[in-house]
Amino acid sequence: MATRVLLRERPNRALALVTTTHALILRHISSTTSSSQAQSGGNAGLRCLVELVHAREVDLSEYKVISRQNVIGTLGLITVENDVFLSVVSGASKAALVRPGETVQRILNTDFYCLNKSEYDHIPHDTINLYPTDTLDEEGYDQSQVSGRGDPVLEHPCLALKKLLSGGSFYFSADFDLTSRLQARSADASKFDLDTFDQAYLWNSYMIQPLVDFRSKLSKHEKAALDATRLLTFAIRGFASTLTVAPPTSSGRSVYGTSQCYLTLLSRLSCRRAGTRFNARGIDDDGNCANFVETETVICYPDGVCFSYAQVRGSIPLFWEQAAGLLPGQQKITITRSAQAAQPAFDKHFEELELKYGAVHVLNLLSKEKSGECELAQRYSDHIKHAAINNRSSDGDRTEKKFLLDTWYDFHAETRATGYDAARTILKYAQDSVDGFAYCLAGTVLDDNLDEKETRSVIMLQQEGVFRTNCLDCLDRTNLVETIISQASLELFFENRQERPGSDLVARHGSLWADNGDALSKIYAGTGALKSSYTRSGKMSLAGALADARKSATRLYINNFADKGRQTVMDMLLGRLIGQTAVYLYDPINDYVNNELTRRAAEFTSVTDIRIWAGTFNLNGRTNGINSDLSPWLCPAVDQSQQNPEIVAVGFQEIVELSPQQIMSTEPGRRQEWERAVKKTLNANAKKNGSEDYVLLRGGQLVGASLSVFVKKSILGRIKNVEGSLKKTGLSGIAGNKGAVAIRMDIDNTSLCFVTAHLAAGFANYDERNRDFKTINYGLRFQRGRSIDAHDSVVWLGDFNYRIGLAHERAVKLAKTGDFETLYEHDQLNLQMVAGLTFPYYSEARILFAPTYKYDVNTDEYDTSEKARIPAWCDRILRKGTNLRQINYDAAPLYFSDHRPVYATFVCKISIVDEKIKAALSEELYDKRKATVAGATANAKNDDSEAEDLLGYESIEPGLPPASSDRRRWWLDNGLPARSNLQAPGKDSVPNPDRPSNPWTQSDQPDWITGSSPTTAKAPPLLPSRDNSIHKVPPSIDAARMAIRNVSNGSVPSSPARNISMSSIQSTTSNDQNRKAPPIPRKPPSLTSNTGTALSPTTSRDTVKPSQSSTMPGTTSSPPIWRVPVGSRTFSPSGPTAGSMSNSPAPVRPSQTFPLRTGASGAGGAFSRTPTKSAGNLLDDTPPRLPPRTATGLMDSDEGGMSGWAPLKPT
């Protein structure tokens, strides 16, 4: 979809990414405090408005084209030198085709557009840029732009970033999740969730995150519209390439005719410890390694069958450094942390690898002769011996089991005599792991789901382990050995399929790996890989040796003089520079609509209850119970309300005998027999109770563990998105004797997930059981990357194998006497959950049944064999979800196994969203919000300050008004002034002038008086006052008089007078200590109107006559009298003759009284000598009309400062 970049410069600068259907508009918001906060590291000036609108709703007449090239994607937003830039992909080429519909593109050119400045607009944006980054200085600036004669050319602040991103090492796909290998991502390439990208390989995560956050707040249809535009781009760094090869032959002939296979190589470089050769070595405290790369070999057949094999490489996971130097002897290796201090980070690294890939086989290619490499390799081996994942007991017995294998293979010593061909001898040490790890195999099958057969892509075989290869730099030696391992896995794949690869496959496979080595080496070391000529052709030539020498010399120069600048640019891209701030995107409409929809969900959501039965049974490999009566377990005697549940989830463990021959394969026949027995029992009970029949929704099996979900026919129409998944944990993920089977579904608008698991056995192996849970919970994924925790309700059921920490005799005695509380206090699962080490946020009902393991078969007696296993609640059912309520939890009396079956019943609240009501409410809220914010959106033309005030202008709690700012107040929305609803008690009532103006002053004077007019009301005496306090005449009245005269003559004093704040006012009232707390005043009326005409409390805007605010043409009016704080002294602004002072009382008209204000802020209280336009429009010819004021609030100032007025009493 073609995308254009458009720019609008006035009235405010905005950028628009316009497609044929929608426009994404971005606008920077300038802040009055941005300069000061930017200097102090704040991000007040880095906020932007964003808006997604339909193309037909945007007026593009004021926009202009800023680039002649169409935009392919958006990398995100970044701040450079306190400016905000939008980064877009403007040049790309097709690099790889993994599977049909999964295209990978290579970024060739990027452009950066500034959102808040126009000075960089003139720099050309349409030049394809393949420049290297070797000319960058330590600060990341490009020194190649400096001419030899004069000053450097004006450089774009993002030029270094542009060169880095346009260097050909970044890739993206608009079709699928490029950060995940084939085994870990969804089979449906057309649907992928932006929230499931692996952050370890997402290099523009810092820049794209603001747009991802914006997308998450959009409505469902808007989110789909944004995804359809493919504007958001997610980039990896590494290598991607596809070559076509002839399909393999079977029995001497090709079964695919002239069709071609696609051979693809994908390398993903981790960004978590990104850096150049001598700037990024070893590991960090989070377990992230430098130069960590996942490389995946993929072959796609014409019929949809896909082979995938993944390997990883990375710097030695220890804390070590190596200084750069021009001579090899100067590049000394230094180990910077002791073995004990480095072990925790080492364990983190390999535990993460085990969770993600399974077992790990380390291939260490360091030298045994060079002192530095030898010391490092020896320390590496010591850490592997003490690794946490290697110090566990196996299932049942106490022998140690290796989850982490290592092979120290001195590459140079092994190949010194006979050349690089000898490197294949490494297979002597690696072949067993190649066979045991297997590979990933995906294919197309018929899915018999809901009685509707459909074709879908599934993972038929999983890769169960990974090779981790390293040398010192993880470049040259590593790439050659990884090529050998990849070829060995391909040979295993072809052997299992009884095929022979095409004649060109081996050669093209080597060519791809050589290109991969060159690409990764340029990223890390600055040049192509050494030994690439052998990798490419299978032999070493003189030209190849000379090329290696030249590359080595080039590396020395780049590593010593250019790497610091390249490192700075990488850190800038990843947002790791000191003081670098992210961009904050704000959508004033959609943010509000989403919050309101969440708050008002009850208006369009209804809730219904469904009943769920879940049960688990370890069959101990026996089949004689298939014909037994299963109704005591499947149809227990529970309350009638729990009979005939809508959903039945049945989990079995050891459904087959777990022999060494069985644990590596799955035979579904036994599961299907048990499913028929369960269905027969359920339907017989339903018929007896006059209920409807059950149907099998879906079943799944992992060797001995199986899960089957049955539902009533009546709810089939409400169920959708049914999926299943498996996860092995036996032998560190290689074998299926331990692991989990999960089935998930959506019922209306609620998601459910059932998991049956068989965890590690052995009394003391609770740590391994905890790890099995983490492996399953983290590693088990459904389509679109959905995890177990991403469901509204989750039920775990199975043989968790947690034991009771008591002696056998005591445990048996407590079980027979029914003292379950004491047993539960020593239950391992209970203790581990309380400690937060397993099943976090899950709950278990109170156990009121005897331990379910281990019985003598067909008896009620616990184990009487020589092993005398301690009774335990191995079989458990746990739940998570606020909408899930458990009713029953019990065991059933079935005796044909050494376990007792366990069941639980639940009531689950299912949410039903009325999409029509929700859409109508959303539209209503959208229109309301749009009217409220007026033009404060990215596409609006209003002042930036209006948009700035709108940021954060939301209520923090329902029912509370939003926070106000200097410009925006919730009681003045849409420009409406505050209006007092106070009415006079009678027609002749007027405000009492004797009432103190200070609302907190106690007085016996009424608020209103009758029978007198404000123009004739007697002024209160100045001395003494009601409260016997002494008042003095404020000094400098002559200066005030001259200021007012100048205003009346149309002139303004040249310099403002000093403003006196209320802090200078002192009170001498003697009875202040005895006064009660004043009542809370009401909000005062507005003092000014939009035209500068003030309203009195008794005069509405509609009743103001022209004669009250200005002189009508052809007539004259007497000047208004302005009161000053000197008893009854008054000033007249009409001219010098009217400015004489008089000690005699003068009439005062309350509608024309001039309140004198305090300081520059204009707050009521003290007198200000500075006339301002905002203070009652003093510069207008028309005098202001304001509520009456009295001088009774005047107080002394012994310091000779200017006394002022007390605040108005709110009316």
C-alpha positions, 0 to 999 in steps of 0.5 A: 500500500503506497504511503505518502509523507505530507507536511503542513507548516501553518498554523501549526506544523504537522506531518501526515502519513497518508495511505489510500484509506487512512492518514496518521497525523502527528503534531509536536506540542510546544510547551512553555516550560519545555526549554527549562525542562529540556535542559534539566532532562525533562520531556515536557517539550517532547510530547506529540499529538497523534490521530488516525483518521479516514482519508476522506475526512482529512483536508489535504489542501494545506499539506504539501509533499515533502518527499518524492518517494513513497514510504514503505513503513514507519520505524518510529519516533526518536528525540535528538538534541531536544527535537522530535523526528519521525523515522520512515523506511523509504527504500527496501528490496525483497530479501527472503521468502520463508514460506508462501505469504512470508516475505522478508524485506531488506531496508536500503534507505531511511529518512527522518522528518522533524516534527517541530522544526523546518530547518532540516526540510531542505535536506534531500530525502530521496537518495538511496544510502548505502554508506558505511558507518566507519566515518563516525567520530566518538560522538556519533557525528559523520566526519566524512561530510567535512570538506578540506577547505572550509567549515563542515556542511550543515549536518542533519542531526539524524545522519548517523542514524540514517547511515546505520539503518540504511546500511543493509543490515536491517530487515522487516516483514509486513507479513509475519513476526520476523523476531520469532523462529518458525517453531515459536510463531503462529502458523497463520502468516496473515495474522500476527499480534504486534504484542508478541514480538520478541523484544530481544531481537526488535531493534526499533522497539524504543522508537516504535513503542509510542506508536504501539502504545497508541495502537493498543488504545484504538478500537477494534476496527481502528486497530484493524484499519491501522494494521491494514495500512502496514505503517508500523514496521518492526525491524531486526538486524542480522541477515536474511536470504533465500535461494531456490534449490531443486527438490530432493529426490526419493527413489531416484525421482522427484515427486514435485516435478519442476517445482522448486524448494526455498532454502532460507537462512535467517539470523537475528542479532540480539539488541540487549547487549548490542555493541561493537567488537571491543566495546561489547564483550561477555555478559551483563547482570541480566544474563544478556550476552554480546553478539548473541545471534539466533540463526535459523535454516529453513527449507520449504517444500512445494506441498507446504512441508517446512523444515526449520533448525535453529542455532545460537552463538554468543560471547562467552557468558562471563564478565570479561573485557579485551582492550583494543590495540594495533598489535595482537599481543596488546589485545589482552583478555581481562576477567573482571569478576570472580567466579562466585560473583559471576555465577548468578548472571551465568545461570540466568543466561542458560536458564533463559536458553533452556526455557526457550530452546530446551537442552543446551550443548555448548561448543567452545572453540577457544584455543587451549594454547593461547594463555588468554583464551585458555584461561577464559575457556577454563573458567567457562567450563568451571561455570558450566559444572556449577550451573544451577540447571546441571545440579538437579536430581532426575525423576525417581532415581538420584543420578545426575542428569545433564541439561547443559552439555559442553565440548571444548574443541580447539578449532585452530589445533584441530585444523592446523595440520589438514586444513579446515576440512578437519573441522568436520571432526567436531561431529564426533562430539556433537552428533548425539545431540544433533540426533537428540535435538531433532528439528522442527517440522511443520506441515498441513493437516486436516483439523476435525474441529466442531464437525467441520473439517478444515486445513490448517498448518501445524507443528508436527515435530519440535526441535528439543534443544540447541547448540550454542557455539562460540569462539572469541569474537563469535564470527569466523570459527563460529560461522564455519562450525555452525555451517557444519551443524546445519548441514548435519541436521539437514542430512538427518532430515533427508535421511528420515524422509528417505530422500536425497538432496539435489545436487545444488543444495549443498553448494547453495547452503554453503553460499548462504552461510558464507554470506551470513558470516560476512554480514554478521562480521561487518556488524560486529567487527566492521569487515567481512568474516574470515574463512568465508571462502572455505565456507562458500566453496568448501576449500581454501585458496591463496586468494582467500588467504590474502583476503583474510589478511586484508580483512584482519588489517582493516579490522584493526583500524576500524576497531581502534578508530571508528568503533566508538562512534558506531557504538554511540549511534547504536546506543542512540537507536536503542534509547540508551544514551544518558539524558535521552528521552522517549516521545509521548504520544497523546490521542485526546479522543481515543484515550478518553473513549477507551477509558469511558468504555471500560468504566461503562462496560456494564451498559453493553455487557451482560453476564451468564453462568456456565458450569464446568467440571474438571478432573484428573486421573493418573492411570499408571499405564493401566487399561483394565479400567476402561470398561469400569464404571467411571460415574463416581468420578465423572458424575459425582453425587454433588448438588443438583445445581452442579449436575450435567455441567456445560463443559467437562475437561478430563485430564489423564496422566500415564495413559500409556506405560512410560517405557524408554520406547514410549517416551519419545513418541505419542500413540493416540489410540489409547487416548481415543479409547478413553475418550469413548469411555468418558463420552459414554458415561457422560451421555448415559448420565445425561439421558438419565437426567433428561439432559442433552448429549455431550460432544467431544470438542477437542483432544490432545496428547503428549505421550502419557498425558492427555486432555479431552474437552467435552461440551453440550451441543447447545453451547457449540454456537457460542464457542470459537477459536478452539486451539490446542498446544503441547510442551515437553519438559522430560529430559529438559524438553527432549522427552515427552514423559513429562510435560503439559497439554493445553486446550483453549477456547472463547465462549462469547467474550470470555476466554478459557484455558485448560492445562493438564500437566505431569511434572517431575517426580521424586520426593526432593525434586520440588525445585524441578517441579517449580521449573517445569511449571515455569517452562510450561507457563512460559513456553507453551503458546497457542496461535498468534503467540497467546500464552496461558496467562492471556486468558480470563480463566485458567484451570490447571489439573494433573499429577503435579507430584508435590509430596508431603514432608513427613515420615511414612508412618506418621503421614499414613496415620494422619491420613487415616484419622482424617487430620488433613490440616496437619498434612496440608501444613507439610504439603510441598505445593502449599509451601511453594505457593506460599513462598511465591515460587510456583503457580503465582496468583493461582488458588486451590480450594480447601482439601477435605479428602485423603492423599491420592497417592500411593495406594496398593492397586485395588485396595484402600491401603497406602503403599506397602512395598519396600519403597513405602512411598509417603502418601501425598496429594500428587493430583491437584486442580488449581484455578485462576480468574476473578470470574471463576468460583469453585463449588466442589473439590473431592476424590473419587473411589476408583481403585484400579490405579495407584492414584485416586481420581480428583474432580472439581466443579466450578461456576464461571461467569461468561461475559456477553458484549452487545457489539451494537450497543458498544459501537453506538456508545463508542460513537456517542462518546467519540462525537462528545469528546470531539466536540469537547476538545474542539480543535485540540487534535493532531489535525486541528489548526488551533494554538499549541497551548490549547493542545498542551493544556488538554494533556492529562486533562482527565478525571483521576477518579470517576465522579471527580472533575479533571485537574485544571491548569492555568488556561483550562478549568473544568468549570469553564469548558468551551470558553463559558465563564462562571455564572453565579446562581445567587438571587436577591431575597427580595425585589428591593434587596441590595448587598449590605455595604456594612458587611465585611468583605472578608468572608471569614470575618465574623459579623452580625451584619446581614448579607442583604439590606432593603430600603436603600440603594447602593448609590445612596448607602452610607459608607461605613466609618473609617475609624474606629471599625467594628472590630476595634482594629486600627486602620491607617491611610496607605501611603503613596496615594499621589502615585496611585492617583497619577497612575489612574490619571495617566490611564484615563488620558490613554497613556501608560506609566513608563515603569510599573510600580511595586506590587504589595502581596497579601503577606504584608497585611497584618491584623491586630484583631484581638478576638481572632483566637476565639473565632470559629472555623468559617463556613466553606464559601461558594465560588464567586461570580465571574468578575469580567466578561468577554468584552471587558464588561463586568457584571454585578452579582445582581445583574445578569449578562442579558440585562446589561444595557448599553448606557451602563457600559458605554456612552451612547452616540450624541449623549453625555454621561457623568463619569463613574466614581472609582473607589480607593482604599481611603475611606470615602476618598474617590478618584475620577478617571475623566480628567485632571479636574476630576481627580481632586481628593475629597474627605467628604462622603461620595456616592458609590455605584456598586456596578462601577466600583473599581476593585484594586488588585494585588501584584502581577497575578491580579489576585484580590487583596492589595492595591497595585499601581500597575494598570493592565489590560487584564485588570478590568480593561483599564486601557479601554475608554469604558470604565469597568463594571464590578461588584461593590467593594468597601474599605472595611477590610483595610488593615495597618502596615507598620512597615510603611508598605501599601495596604490593600483590600481583603478578598471579596466574600463569595456569594 
